[in-house]
Amino acid sequence: MPQTLVLFSPDGADSPLPNSLCSQIYCQGELLCQVQMAKLYQDDKQFVDMPLSVAPDQVLQRFKELAQLHNLSIPQQELRDFIQEHFQAGGQELQPWTPEDWKDSPQFLQKILDPRLRAWAEQLHQLWKKLGKKVSGPLAWPRETGVRAGSPFGAFTVERLGHIF
C-alpha cells in the first residue's frame, strides 16, 4: 500500500487555502463521484492512489467533455477507459528509501536517561525507515500543481486542501 505524506504550508494558516485542481479530482467533484458510484474497484481508495498521466487541468477538461457527452451518466466501460488513459496504476511512484546518513542507534537517543522512554524513542526512530520514500522515475509535474514534489530528503505528495474540518 502506498504511503504518502501530505505537506501543508504554514503560510496563510489563518485564511482558507485555494481549491486546487488535484483536490477537484481526488477529494471532491463529479469525477470522484462517478468513479465511486460506478464501483470500479473493490477498494474505494484505489482510485485516489492513482497518479495522473496528464496535467490536472487536462483531466478535468476531458472529463467534463465526456460527462456532457453522456449527460453525466457515463457508461462503466467508458469511465474505465478514461481512467486508464489519464491515470497510472497506484503505488508505483514511491519506493522505500533509507537516508544515506541513517544510523540505527543515533547518539542523541543515548542521552535519554529513563530506559523505558529510551526504548520507546528507539522504536519510534525505527519508524523513519518505513516512512522514508523516494520517487521512482522523473517527476511528472512541477511543485505548484500539487501532485508531488521531490527533495534531497525524499519525496512528498503536496496538496493544498483548504479546510478539512
N, C-alpha and C positions, 0 to 999 in steps of 0.2 A: 504494500500500500504506500503511495507516495506521501512523503511528509514535507510540508512546506511551512514557511514562516511568513506570516503576514506582518508587514512592517508599516506602522503608522507614523507619520511625521508629526512632531510636536508643534510645528509652525501653525499658527492659527488655530490652536486647540480649542479656543472658545467659540469659534464660528463653524457652521456646518461645512463639511468638505464637499467638493463638487461631485456630481454624479458621473462617474467615469463610464466610458464605453464598455469596458470589461464588466463593470457592475451590471450594466444593462443586459449583458449576455449571460453571466454566471449567477447573478444574485436576484434578479427580478426581470420582468418583461415577458413579452409574448413568446420569444424563442424558448426560454427556460420552461415556461408554462406548457408549450406544445410538446417539448421533449418529455417532461414529467407525465403529462396526461396520456401520451402515446405508450407509456410503459415500455420503452425500447430496451431498457436494461433492468436486470434483476435488482441491482443496487442503484438507488436513485442518485447516489453520489458519483457514480461513474462518469456521467456527462461533465460535471463541474471539475473533474480532474483532468479533462482532455485539453491540452494546449491548442491554441489557434494555429492554423496553417497559413492564414492570410491576416491582414490587418483587421482590427475590430470594426472599423467603420465599414469596410467591405462586407464583412459577415452580416452586420445589421442591415445594410442596404439590400444585399441579395436575399436575406430572409424576408425583408419587407415585401420585396417583389414576389417571392414565392408565396407568401401568405395572402397577398392581394389576388394572385392568380387563382387561388383555391378558396377565396372568401373565408380565410382563417381556419379552414378545415383541410389541412394538408394531409394527404394520404400517408400512411405509415412508411411505406417503401420510399416515397419521395423525401420524407423527412430523414430517413436513414441515409439516403444518397447525399443529401445536403450536408449532413454531419460528416460523412466520410470525406467529402470534398473540402470542407472548411476547417476540420479539426484533425488533430493527431491522436493516436492512442495515448491514454493517460498513463502516467507512471514511468515514462521512459526518459523524460528530460532531466530528471535529477538522479544522481548516482551517489552512493555512500562516499564520504570524504573524511579523512582524518588530517588535521593540520600537520604541516611538516614539523612544527616545533612541539608536537604533542608529548606530554610526559604523563605516564600512568600515575605517578605519585609526586606532584609538584611540591616544592619546599614549603609553600605557604600553608599547605594542609598540616604540616608537622607542627606549626605554631598553635594549633588548636589543642588546648590542654585536656579538655574533657574527652576521654576515649570514645564514649558513645556518640558525642557530637562529631568528633573527627571521623568515625566510621561512617556516619550519615553523610558528611561532607564528601568523603571519598566516593561513596555510591553516587551521590549527586554529580560529582565531577565526571564519573564514567559515562553519564548520560550524554555528554557532549559528543562522544564517538557515534552515538545513534542519531543525534540531531544534525551533525555536520553533513552537508550535501554540496555537490558541485554540478554545474550544468554540463551535460554530455552533448557536445557539439556547439556550434555557434549560436549566439543569442539571436532569436528571431526578431525582436523588436527593441527599439530604444527604451531607456528607462521611463520616460514620461508616459508611455502608453499604458502602464500599469500591468503589463503581462508578467515580465520577470526581469530581474537585473542581476548582473554578476558583480563580484568584487573580489579583491585578492583574498578575502577571508571566506569564500564560499559563494553560495547562491541564495537569493531571496526572491520570493514572489512578492511583488509590491502592488498593493491595491489600495486606493483611497476610497473608502466605502461610504463616507458620510456617517450619520448617526446610526448606530447599531441598536441601541436600546431606546 
